[in-house]
Amino acid sequence: MEYRTEPPKLSGKTNAWLAYRQVERQRREYLERQGDKRNPPEKFYIRHDHFVQMFNEDFELKGAKRLTRRKLQYYSSPQAKLMPYPVRRGHHTSHYSYPDDYERLAAIWALRENFFLPIPMIRTILDEIPPEDYEMVARWDGAPEDLLDTIIMFKEGFDSDDIDNYSASKNALGGATLDFLRPGKYSEEELKNRMLASLERHYLILKEWFSSGKGVRFWSRLAEVRRKHPDFRQRVAKHSQSSIEPF
């Protein structure tokens, strides 16, 4: 990564370098215009101190749990390589992009502060997901292992409804989950019949998911990916213990 000396031309208008209240107003206007194809919102840059303040307020971070300027600088450093280098303008003041840098930081914060994952492991995870999935990571409230499954299956072409149905079916199956994921134990027809029997008393939507065959394909593909293509999990596991832990 190289330092960006000038902000990219995100639109025909001048990028905003405003005081905090102006930044808040501009952010509100951005959110209000999301989805407006005729008059789409413009990305803009926020001075580092305003960026930190906004993040702490949004996520209600206080005391020792607050994002600090030092921690933000570390995430952008050559050692961590989690955030892009900030734009530097006038007296070398750093500025960060909204929403791009902001959404990436939210995903980093969730992986780091909620799951306590090491820096190289977070870098590996972020390398595997597109920016549009950062919000999903930031709001993830399940186990980190399930997040890895979700990332893998998104790359396999499944969608968020499939992920929700998978999670619900795991909860419905309870202790039988691991049995169903044993590679080669059941044929697809046996897997379908056993799952339908196990879900007899559970949600109709799950029965429809499995009856259509999509649920079976999801479970079968997940078992296959875990067995034959463990490279992503292995790369993540390799970083389960890291020496780069300054915080």
C-alpha positions as CSV (number, residue, x, y, z in Angstrom):
1,M,0.0,0.0,0.0
2,E,1.1,3.5,-0.7
3,Y,0.0,6.7,0.9
4,R,-2.8,8.5,-1.0
5,T,-1.7,12.1,-1.3
6,E,-4.9,13.2,-3.0
7,P,-8.4,11.8,-2.5
8,P,-9.8,10.0,-5.5
9,K,-12.4,11.9,-7.5
10,L,-15.5,10.3,-6.1
11,S,-17.9,12.8,-7.7
12,G,-17.9,16.2,-9.5
13,K,-18.4,18.1,-6.2
14,T,-15.6,19.0,-3.8
15,N,-14.9,16.5,-1.1
16,A,-16.1,17.6,2.3
17,W,-13.5,18.5,4.9
18,L,-15.8,19.8,7.5
19,A,-16.2,20.2,11.3
20,Y,-17.8,17.4,13.2
21,R,-21.4,18.7,13.1
22,Q,-21.1,19.3,9.4
23,V,-19.9,15.7,9.0
24,E,-22.8,14.4,11.0
25,R,-25.2,16.3,8.8
26,Q,-23.5,15.1,5.7
27,R,-23.6,11.5,6.9
28,R,-27.4,11.8,7.6
29,E,-27.9,13.1,4.1
30,Y,-25.8,10.2,2.7
31,L,-28.0,7.7,4.5
32,E,-31.2,9.4,3.5
33,R,-30.2,9.2,-0.2
34,Q,-29.1,5.6,-0.2
35,G,-31.0,3.8,-2.9
36,D,-31.8,7.0,-4.8
37,K,-30.8,6.2,-8.3
38,R,-31.6,9.6,-9.7
39,N,-29.6,11.5,-7.0
40,P,-27.2,9.0,-5.3
41,P,-25.2,10.1,-2.3
42,E,-21.6,11.0,-2.6
43,K,-18.8,9.4,-0.6
44,F,-16.8,11.8,1.5
45,Y,-13.8,12.0,3.7
46,I,-13.7,12.6,7.5
47,R,-10.8,13.9,9.5
48,H,-9.3,11.2,11.8
49,D,-10.5,12.7,15.1
50,H,-14.0,13.1,13.8
51,F,-13.9,9.6,12.3
52,V,-12.9,8.2,15.7
53,Q,-15.6,10.2,17.5
54,M,-18.3,9.1,15.2
55,F,-17.3,5.4,15.4
56,N,-17.3,5.5,19.2
57,E,-20.7,7.2,19.4
58,D,-22.3,4.9,16.8
59,F,-21.1,1.7,18.6
60,E,-21.5,3.2,22.2
61,L,-17.8,2.5,23.0
62,K,-16.7,4.0,26.3
63,G,-13.7,3.9,28.6
64,A,-11.1,1.2,27.8
65,K,-13.4,-0.2,25.0
66,R,-13.2,3.0,22.9
67,L,-11.5,3.2,19.6
68,T,-8.4,5.4,19.9
69,R,-6.4,7.3,17.3
70,R,-3.4,5.0,18.1
71,K,-5.4,1.9,17.4
72,L,-6.8,3.3,14.2
73,Q,-3.3,4.2,13.1
74,Y,-2.1,0.7,13.9
75,Y,-4.9,-0.9,11.8
76,S,-3.6,1.3,8.9
77,S,0.1,0.5,9.5
78,P,2.4,-1.8,7.4
79,Q,2.4,-4.2,10.4
80,A,-1.3,-4.8,10.5
81,K,-2.4,-4.0,6.9
82,L,-6.1,-4.1,7.9
83,M,-7.1,-0.6,6.8
84,P,-6.0,1.3,3.7
85,Y,-3.6,4.2,4.4
86,P,-5.5,7.4,5.1
87,V,-5.6,10.4,2.8
88,R,-3.2,13.1,4.1
89,R,-4.0,16.7,3.5
90,G,-2.8,20.0,5.0
91,H,-0.2,19.6,7.8
92,H,-0.3,15.9,7.2
93,T,-3.8,15.5,8.8
94,S,-5.3,12.0,8.1
95,H,-8.7,11.6,6.6
96,Y,-10.8,8.4,6.2
97,S,-13.5,7.6,3.7
98,Y,-17.2,7.2,4.5
99,P,-18.7,4.7,4.0
100,D,-15.8,2.6,2.6
101,D,-13.2,2.9,5.4
102,Y,-15.9,3.1,8.0
103,E,-17.7,-0.1,7.1
104,R,-14.3,-2.0,6.8
105,L,-13.4,-0.7,10.3
106,A,-16.7,-1.9,11.7
107,A,-16.0,-5.4,10.4
108,I,-12.5,-5.4,11.8
109,W,-13.8,-4.2,15.1
110,A,-16.3,-7.0,15.4
111,L,-13.7,-9.7,14.5
112,R,-11.1,-8.2,16.9
113,E,-13.1,-6.9,19.8
114,N,-16.0,-9.4,19.9
115,F,-14.2,-12.6,18.8
116,F,-10.7,-11.6,19.9
117,L,-9.2,-12.9,16.6
118,P,-5.5,-12.2,15.9
119,I,-4.6,-9.6,13.3
120,P,-3.3,-12.0,10.6
121,M,-6.4,-14.1,10.9
122,I,-8.6,-11.0,10.5
123,R,-6.6,-10.0,7.4
124,T,-7.2,-13.5,5.9
125,I,-10.9,-13.3,6.5
126,L,-11.3,-9.8,5.0
127,D,-9.3,-10.9,1.9
128,E,-12.0,-13.5,1.2
129,I,-15.1,-11.2,1.4
130,P,-16.3,-8.4,-0.8
131,P,-16.9,-4.9,0.8
132,E,-20.7,-5.4,0.5
133,D,-20.4,-8.1,3.1
134,Y,-18.6,-6.0,5.7
135,E,-22.0,-5.1,7.4
136,M,-22.8,-8.8,7.8
137,V,-19.5,-9.3,9.6
138,A,-20.0,-6.3,11.7
139,R,-23.4,-7.4,12.9
140,W,-22.5,-11.1,13.3
141,D,-23.7,-12.5,16.6
142,G,-23.0,-16.2,16.1
143,A,-19.9,-18.2,16.6
144,P,-16.8,-17.3,14.5
145,E,-16.8,-20.9,13.1
146,D,-20.3,-20.2,11.6
147,L,-19.0,-17.0,10.1
148,L,-16.3,-19.0,8.3
149,D,-19.0,-21.4,6.9
150,T,-21.0,-18.4,5.8
151,I,-18.1,-16.9,3.9
152,I,-17.3,-20.2,2.2
153,M,-20.9,-20.8,1.2
154,F,-21.4,-17.3,-0.2
155,K,-18.5,-18.0,-2.5
156,E,-20.2,-21.2,-3.5
157,G,-23.2,-19.3,-4.7
158,F,-25.7,-19.6,-1.9
159,D,-27.5,-16.6,-0.4
160,S,-28.4,-15.1,3.0
161,D,-31.7,-17.0,3.1
162,D,-29.8,-20.3,2.7
163,I,-27.5,-19.2,5.6
164,D,-30.5,-18.4,7.8
165,N,-32.2,-21.7,7.0
166,Y,-28.9,-23.5,7.7
167,S,-28.6,-21.9,11.1
168,A,-32.2,-22.6,11.9
169,S,-31.9,-26.3,10.8
170,K,-28.8,-26.7,12.9
171,N,-30.7,-25.4,16.0
172,A,-33.6,-27.7,15.2
173,L,-31.3,-30.7,14.7
174,G,-29.3,-30.0,17.9
175,G,-26.9,-32.8,18.7
176,A,-27.5,-34.5,15.4
177,T,-25.8,-31.8,13.4
178,L,-22.3,-33.3,13.5
179,D,-23.7,-36.7,12.5
180,F,-25.3,-35.2,9.3
181,L,-22.0,-33.5,8.4
182,R,-19.9,-36.7,8.5
183,P,-18.5,-37.0,5.0
184,G,-19.9,-39.9,3.0
185,K,-22.1,-41.3,5.8
186,Y,-25.4,-40.7,3.9
187,S,-26.4,-40.6,0.3
188,E,-28.2,-37.4,-0.8
189,E,-31.5,-39.3,-0.7
190,E,-30.9,-40.7,2.7
191,L,-29.8,-37.2,3.9
192,K,-33.0,-35.7,2.6
193,N,-35.2,-38.3,4.2
194,R,-33.5,-38.2,7.6
195,M,-33.5,-34.4,7.7
196,L,-37.2,-34.2,6.8
197,A,-37.9,-36.7,9.5
198,S,-35.8,-34.7,12.0
199,L,-37.6,-31.5,11.1
200,E,-41.1,-33.0,11.2
201,R,-42.0,-30.8,14.2
202,H,-40.2,-27.7,13.1
203,Y,-40.6,-24.8,10.7
204,L,-42.5,-25.3,7.5
205,I,-40.0,-23.1,5.7
206,L,-37.2,-25.4,6.5
207,K,-39.2,-28.4,5.3
208,E,-39.8,-26.6,2.0
209,W,-36.1,-25.7,1.8
210,F,-35.1,-29.3,2.1
211,S,-38.0,-30.6,0.0
212,S,-36.9,-28.4,-2.8
213,G,-33.4,-30.0,-2.7
214,K,-31.6,-26.7,-2.0
215,G,-31.1,-27.4,1.6
216,V,-29.7,-30.8,0.8
217,R,-27.3,-29.3,-1.7
218,F,-26.2,-26.8,0.9
219,W,-25.4,-29.3,3.6
220,S,-23.8,-31.7,1.1
221,R,-21.7,-29.0,-0.4
222,L,-20.6,-27.7,3.0
223,A,-19.5,-31.2,4.0
224,E,-17.6,-31.5,0.7
225,V,-16.0,-28.1,1.0
226,R,-14.9,-28.8,4.6
227,R,-13.4,-32.1,3.5
228,K,-11.9,-31.3,0.1
229,H,-11.2,-27.6,0.2
230,P,-10.0,-26.8,3.7
231,D,-7.5,-24.2,2.5
232,F,-9.4,-21.2,3.8
233,R,-9.9,-22.8,7.2
234,Q,-6.3,-23.9,7.3
235,R,-5.1,-20.4,6.5
236,V,-7.3,-19.0,9.2
237,A,-6.3,-21.6,11.7
238,K,-2.6,-20.9,10.9
239,H,-3.1,-17.5,12.5
240,S,-4.9,-18.7,15.6
241,Q,-1.8,-17.8,17.5
242,S,-0.1,-14.5,16.5
243,S,2.9,-12.6,17.7
244,I,1.6,-9.3,16.3
245,E,-0.6,-8.4,19.3
246,P,0.2,-4.9,20.5
247,F,-3.2,-4.3,22.0
